[in-house]
């Protein structure tokens, strides 16, 4: 889930991103249409009043992106989601959610069912109109997801410079695993963490999500992976084999506390337009772990994590990234891959095995690439 200002991980395209807006409120539909129309790269191809109408219209309108409200009469968004994907399996769906326990729970469920991302919708048309941040985030999300969709369905192959790999740090045993992710991250996290059972170091995770959502995400990660995972709390000591998710609204920093490493939650300024942000988490690890840090950057928009990974590498640490073919948006992992600081760029299904090899001491010292597409 992304909440940052407009920035796109996209080249210019031959056509605008086609968007369908689904909401039972005429006022909200009009405002969302007006917001999205501010971008010349977005075309509103249609609207729907509820999920059933969206299902009927999706094949005819052929949108790249659907902005789908959750609470609607006739058929709500969570019911409509799988039916829409049956009609058009490659469409990118953004769920509009409210900041509530119920909204968070449904949103996390929607992501597991195939939604590409979620965005927090202010309550009421007036609040939406006044919230500049909502509009900026929505435009950015639509452009990034729409671009990825258009590239995929049209077979566009952008000019790509070969990725320069960095040799893996020799004979340095990592003592902590740090993961950064955003759009598409929850499903990628499940896939990666499911393969890490038995890992003997703590795992710290920053996933771009607001408050309430991160607690439910941590619960879902525990349930679906078998790896103990919690939303981090102030003063919590890191334990080997456990995963800690940065809580929404706070940067998760790590500090030495006696013989252990403890969580410190920070309400400082947004970084990369986010809080939590990956970069401050990574910076905080260096004084504690030095060169014994292993970082994995998963799917997400923007370049959060790039500066922190550069610092990790300067201090002798290890960075890998998810490949473009399996990323919902190759922004964050693409940024570190293109910077030449990764020792591997891998499909999400191969990441856990690679991590376990490195942490067991059997990982290759040579750069690894399974980058496809």
C-alpha positions as CSV (number, residue, x, y, z in Angstrom):
1,X,0.0,0.0,0.0
2,X,1.4,3.3,-1.0
3,X,0.7,6.7,0.4
4,X,3.3,8.9,-1.2
5,X,3.3,11.8,-3.6
6,X,3.2,11.6,-7.4
7,X,6.2,9.8,-8.8
8,X,6.0,7.2,-11.6
9,X,8.2,4.3,-12.4
10,X,7.2,4.4,-16.0
11,X,8.4,5.5,-19.5
12,X,6.0,7.4,-21.7
13,X,3.4,5.2,-23.2
14,X,1.5,5.2,-26.6
15,X,-1.8,5.6,-24.8
16,X,-3.2,6.8,-21.5
17,X,-4.0,4.4,-18.6
18,X,-7.7,3.5,-18.8
19,X,-9.4,3.6,-15.4
20,X,-12.9,2.5,-14.2
21,X,-14.2,4.0,-11.0
22,X,-16.6,1.9,-8.9
23,X,-18.4,3.6,-6.0
24,X,-22.1,3.8,-5.0
25,X,-21.8,7.6,-4.2
26,X,-22.3,9.8,-7.2
27,X,-20.4,12.6,-5.4
28,X,-17.4,10.5,-4.7
29,X,-17.3,9.1,-8.2
30,X,-17.3,12.6,-9.6
31,X,-14.5,13.7,-7.3
32,X,-12.3,10.7,-8.0
33,X,-12.9,11.2,-11.7
34,X,-11.9,14.8,-11.4
35,X,-8.8,13.9,-9.4
36,X,-7.6,11.3,-12.0
37,X,-8.4,13.6,-14.9
38,X,-5.7,16.0,-13.7
39,X,-3.2,13.6,-15.3
40,X,-3.0,13.7,-19.1
41,X,-1.8,10.1,-18.9
42,X,-5.1,8.9,-17.4
43,X,-8.4,8.3,-19.2
44,X,-11.6,7.5,-17.3
45,X,-13.1,4.7,-19.4
46,X,-16.3,4.3,-17.3
47,X,-17.9,4.1,-13.9
48,X,-20.1,1.7,-12.0
49,X,-22.4,2.1,-9.0
50,X,-21.7,-1.3,-7.4
51,X,-19.8,-4.5,-7.9
52,X,-22.4,-6.3,-10.0
53,X,-22.4,-3.4,-12.5
54,X,-18.6,-3.4,-12.6
55,X,-18.6,-7.2,-13.5
56,X,-21.0,-6.5,-16.3
57,X,-19.0,-3.6,-17.7
58,X,-15.4,-4.8,-17.3
59,X,-15.1,-6.9,-20.5
60,X,-16.6,-4.1,-22.6
61,X,-14.6,-1.2,-21.1
62,X,-11.3,-3.1,-20.9
63,X,-9.8,-0.9,-18.1
64,X,-6.1,-1.2,-17.1
65,X,-7.0,-0.2,-13.5
66,X,-10.1,-0.4,-11.5
67,X,-10.6,1.8,-8.4
68,X,-13.0,-0.3,-6.4
69,X,-14.9,0.8,-3.2
70,X,-15.3,-1.9,-0.5
71,X,-18.6,-0.9,1.0
72,X,-21.4,-0.8,-1.6
73,X,-25.0,-2.0,-1.9
74,X,-26.1,-4.8,-4.3
75,X,-22.6,-6.2,-4.4
76,X,-19.7,-5.0,-2.3
77,X,-16.1,-4.8,-3.5
78,X,-14.7,-7.9,-1.8
79,X,-17.5,-10.0,-3.3
80,X,-16.9,-8.4,-6.8
81,X,-13.1,-8.7,-6.7
82,X,-12.7,-12.4,-7.7
83,X,-15.6,-12.1,-10.2
84,X,-14.0,-9.1,-11.9
85,X,-10.7,-11.0,-12.1
86,X,-12.5,-13.9,-13.7
87,X,-13.7,-11.5,-16.4
88,X,-10.3,-9.8,-16.9
89,X,-7.6,-11.6,-15.0
90,X,-4.8,-9.1,-15.7
91,X,-6.6,-5.9,-14.6
92,X,-5.0,-4.1,-11.7
93,X,-7.5,-3.4,-8.9
94,X,-7.0,-0.7,-6.2
95,X,-9.3,-1.2,-3.2
96,X,-10.6,1.9,-1.5
97,X,-10.7,1.4,2.2
98,X,-11.5,3.3,5.4
99,X,-9.1,3.5,8.3
100,X,-10.9,1.0,10.6
101,X,-10.2,-2.5,11.9
102,X,-12.9,-3.8,9.6
103,X,-11.5,-1.8,6.6
104,X,-8.0,-3.1,7.4
105,X,-9.1,-6.7,7.7
106,X,-11.0,-6.6,4.4
107,X,-8.2,-4.8,2.6
108,X,-5.6,-7.4,3.6
109,X,-8.0,-10.1,2.5
110,X,-8.5,-8.4,-0.8
111,X,-4.8,-8.3,-1.4
112,X,-4.6,-12.0,-0.8
113,X,-7.4,-12.5,-3.4
114,X,-5.6,-10.6,-6.1
115,X,-6.1,-6.9,-5.6
116,X,-2.9,-5.0,-6.6
117,X,-3.0,-2.4,-3.8
118,X,-5.2,-0.5,-1.4
119,X,-5.7,3.2,-0.7
120,X,-7.2,4.9,2.3
121,X,-10.3,6.9,1.4
122,X,-11.2,9.8,3.6
123,X,-14.7,9.6,4.9
124,X,-17.1,11.6,2.7
125,X,-16.9,13.6,-0.5
126,X,-15.9,16.8,1.2
127,X,-13.0,15.1,3.0
128,X,-11.8,13.4,-0.2
129,X,-11.9,16.8,-2.1
130,X,-9.9,18.5,0.7
131,X,-7.3,15.7,1.1
132,X,-4.5,16.6,-1.4
133,X,-2.4,13.7,-0.3
134,X,-5.2,11.2,-1.2
135,X,-5.4,12.6,-4.7
136,X,-1.6,12.6,-5.3
137,X,-1.3,9.0,-4.0
138,X,-4.2,7.8,-6.1
139,X,-2.7,9.3,-9.3
140,X,0.7,7.9,-8.6
141,X,-0.7,4.4,-7.8
142,X,-2.9,4.4,-11.0
143,X,0.0,5.5,-13.2
144,X,2.4,3.0,-11.8
145,X,0.0,0.0,-11.9
146,X,-1.5,1.0,-15.2
147,X,2.0,1.4,-16.8
148,X,3.0,-2.1,-15.6
149,X,-0.3,-3.5,-17.0
150,X,0.1,-1.8,-20.4
151,X,3.7,-3.0,-20.8
152,X,2.7,-6.5,-20.0
153,X,-0.4,-6.8,-22.3
154,X,1.2,-4.9,-25.2
155,X,4.5,-6.8,-25.0
156,X,6.5,-3.5,-24.6
157,X,10.1,-4.3,-23.9
158,X,11.8,-1.1,-22.8
159,X,15.5,-0.6,-23.5
160,X,17.3,-2.1,-20.6
161,X,20.9,-1.8,-19.7
162,X,22.5,-5.0,-18.3
163,X,22.4,-5.1,-14.6
164,X,25.8,-4.8,-12.9
165,X,26.1,-7.2,-10.1
166,X,28.3,-6.9,-7.0
167,X,30.2,-9.9,-5.8
168,X,28.7,-11.4,-2.6
169,X,30.6,-10.4,0.6
170,X,33.0,-13.3,1.3
171,X,32.9,-15.1,4.6
172,X,30.6,-12.7,6.3
173,X,27.8,-14.4,8.1
174,X,24.7,-12.2,8.3
175,X,23.1,-11.8,11.7
176,X,19.9,-10.0,10.7
177,X,17.6,-10.1,7.7
178,X,15.9,-6.8,6.7
179,X,13.0,-6.7,4.1
180,X,11.5,-3.7,2.4
181,X,8.3,-3.8,0.3
182,X,5.3,-1.8,-0.9
183,X,2.8,-2.4,-3.7
184,X,2.3,-6.2,-4.1
185,X,4.4,-6.7,-0.9
186,X,1.9,-8.7,1.2
187,X,1.8,-11.6,-1.2
188,X,5.5,-11.5,-1.9
189,X,6.2,-11.5,1.8
190,X,4.0,-14.6,2.3
191,X,5.9,-16.3,-0.5
192,X,9.4,-15.4,0.9
193,X,8.7,-15.9,4.6
194,X,7.1,-19.3,3.9
195,X,10.5,-20.6,2.9
196,X,12.4,-19.2,5.9
197,X,11.3,-21.5,8.7
198,X,14.3,-22.5,10.7
199,X,16.2,-19.3,10.0
200,X,18.3,-18.5,13.0
201,X,18.3,-14.6,12.9
202,X,15.7,-12.0,13.5
203,X,13.8,-10.6,10.5
204,X,12.7,-6.9,10.4
205,X,10.2,-5.8,7.8
206,X,9.0,-2.4,6.5
207,X,5.9,-2.7,4.3
208,X,4.3,0.6,3.3
209,X,1.0,0.5,5.1
210,X,-1.0,2.7,7.5
211,X,-1.9,2.0,11.1
212,X,-4.3,-0.8,11.8
213,X,-3.3,-2.5,8.6
214,X,0.2,-3.5,9.7
215,X,-1.1,-5.4,12.8
216,X,-3.5,-7.4,10.6
217,X,-0.7,-8.0,8.0
218,X,1.6,-9.4,10.8
219,X,-1.2,-11.7,11.9
220,X,-1.8,-12.9,8.3
221,X,1.9,-13.5,7.8
222,X,2.1,-15.7,10.9
223,X,-1.0,-17.6,9.9
224,X,0.0,-18.2,6.3
225,X,3.8,-18.8,6.7
226,X,4.2,-20.6,10.0
227,X,6.9,-18.1,10.9
228,X,6.2,-16.1,14.2
229,X,5.5,-12.6,13.1
230,X,4.2,-9.6,15.1
231,X,3.7,-5.9,14.6
232,X,6.7,-4.3,16.4
233,X,6.2,-2.4,19.6
234,X,8.4,0.1,21.4
235,X,11.2,-1.7,23.4
236,X,10.5,-5.1,21.9
237,X,13.6,-7.2,21.9
238,X,14.5,-9.0,18.6
239,X,14.5,-12.8,18.9
240,X,16.0,-15.2,16.4
241,X,13.6,-16.9,14.0
242,X,10.9,-14.2,14.6
243,X,9.7,-11.5,12.2
244,X,8.8,-7.9,13.2
245,X,6.6,-5.6,11.0
246,X,7.0,-1.8,11.3
247,X,3.7,-0.4,12.5
248,X,1.9,2.0,10.3
249,X,2.6,5.7,11.1
250,X,6.1,5.0,12.6
251,X,9.6,4.4,11.3
252,X,10.9,1.3,12.9
253,X,14.5,1.9,14.2
254,X,16.7,-0.7,15.9
255,X,18.9,0.2,18.9
256,X,21.3,-1.7,21.0
257,X,19.8,-2.5,24.5
258,X,22.3,-4.3,26.7
259,X,23.1,-7.6,25.0
260,X,20.0,-7.4,22.8
261,X,18.6,-5.3,19.9
262,X,15.4,-3.5,20.7
263,X,12.8,-1.7,18.6
264,X,12.4,2.0,18.8
265,X,9.4,3.6,17.1
266,X,9.9,7.0,15.6
267,X,7.3,9.6,14.6
268,X,9.9,11.7,12.7
269,X,9.4,13.3,9.3
270,X,8.2,11.1,6.4
271,X,11.1,9.8,4.3
272,X,10.4,9.0,0.6
273,X,7.0,10.4,1.4
274,X,6.4,7.4,3.7
275,X,6.2,6.5,7.4
276,X,7.2,3.7,7.9
277,X,10.0,4.0,5.4
278,X,12.6,1.4,4.6
279,X,15.6,3.7,4.6
280,X,15.6,4.7,8.3
281,X,15.2,1.1,9.3
282,X,18.3,0.1,7.3
283,X,20.4,3.0,8.5
284,X,19.6,2.1,12.1
285,X,21.0,-1.5,11.6
286,X,24.5,-0.4,10.6
287,X,25.9,0.7,14.0
288,X,24.6,-2.6,15.5
289,X,25.4,-5.2,12.9
290,X,28.0,-3.6,10.6
291,X,28.7,-5.8,7.7
292,X,26.5,-8.7,9.0
293,X,23.3,-7.4,7.4
294,X,21.3,-9.0,4.6
295,X,18.7,-6.9,2.8
296,X,15.9,-8.0,0.5
297,X,14.0,-5.4,-1.5
298,X,10.6,-6.7,-2.8
299,X,8.0,-5.3,-5.2
300,X,6.9,-1.7,-4.7
301,X,6.7,1.8,-6.2
302,X,9.3,4.5,-5.9
303,X,12.8,4.0,-4.6
304,X,12.5,3.7,-0.9
305,X,15.3,1.5,0.4
306,X,17.9,2.6,-2.3
307,X,19.8,5.1,-0.1
308,X,19.7,2.7,2.9
309,X,20.9,-0.2,0.7
310,X,23.8,1.9,-0.6
311,X,24.9,2.5,3.0
312,X,24.6,-1.2,3.8
313,X,26.8,-2.1,0.9
314,X,29.4,0.6,1.8
315,X,29.6,-1.1,5.2
316,X,30.1,-4.5,3.7
317,X,26.5,-5.8,3.8
318,X,24.5,-7.9,1.3
319,X,21.6,-6.8,-0.9
320,X,19.3,-8.7,-3.2
321,X,16.1,-7.7,-5.1
322,X,13.0,-9.2,-6.6
323,X,13.0,-9.4,-10.4
324,X,10.8,-7.4,-12.7
325,X,8.8,-10.3,-14.0
326,X,7.4,-11.3,-10.6
327,X,7.0,-7.7,-9.2
328,X,3.7,-6.0,-9.3
329,X,5.7,-2.8,-9.7
330,X,9.5,-2.9,-10.3
331,X,10.2,0.5,-8.6
332,X,11.9,-0.2,-5.3
333,X,13.6,-3.5,-6.4
334,X,14.4,-2.0,-9.8
335,X,16.1,1.0,-8.2
336,X,18.6,-1.1,-6.2
337,X,19.1,-3.5,-9.1
338,X,19.9,-0.7,-11.5
339,X,22.3,0.9,-8.9
340,X,24.6,-2.1,-9.3
341,X,24.6,-2.9,-5.5
342,X,22.8,-6.3,-5.7
343,X,24.4,-9.7,-5.6
344,X,21.2,-11.3,-6.9
345,X,18.0,-10.3,-8.7
346,X,15.5,-13.2,-8.4
347,X,11.9,-14.3,-8.9
348,X,10.0,-14.2,-5.6
349,X,9.8,-18.0,-5.6
350,X,13.6,-18.3,-5.5
351,X,14.3,-15.6,-2.9
352,X,13.8,-17.7,0.3
353,X,16.0,-20.6,-1.0
354,X,18.8,-18.1,-1.8
355,X,18.5,-16.5,1.6
356,X,18.7,-19.8,3.4
357,X,21.7,-20.8,1.4
358,X,23.6,-17.6,2.3
359,X,22.6,-17.8,6.0
360,X,23.7,-21.5,6.2
361,X,27.1,-20.5,4.8
362,X,26.6,-22.4,1.5
363,X,25.7,-19.4,-0.6
364,X,27.8,-18.7,-3.7
365,X,30.3,-15.9,-3.7
366,X,29.4,-15.2,-7.3
367,X,26.6,-12.8,-8.4
368,X,23.3,-14.6,-9.2
369,X,20.8,-13.5,-11.8
370,X,17.5,-15.0,-12.7
371,X,16.1,-11.7,-14.0
372,X,13.6,-12.5,-16.6
373,X,11.5,-10.6,-19.2
